[in-house]
Amino acid sequence: MTQKNEDAGVAYWKANLSLLKLCLAIWFFCSYVLGIFFVDAMNTMSLGGYPLGFWFAQQGSIYIFLFLIVFYSIRMGQIDRKFGMDEEE
């Protein structure tokens, strides 16, 4: 393997891990910080007749997780194409 290919591989995994860290940080913040630590503050508001903290812990974090899956998939496709790792049809 040439040095150029090794550098591209290192850059690819760096981009991949950076994206993964971002997604995990968002997931942690939304699921744990908002859903557990700030639930009392969020419960002063309501959404659909339910306290916002309760709704967010039960439903909102699931929607965020689904969004992160779609975001990760799209962004990884872009990273794959950038580094020539995409699947060609």
Order of alpha helices (4+ residues) and beta strands (2+ residues): alpha-alpha-beta-beta-alpha-alpha
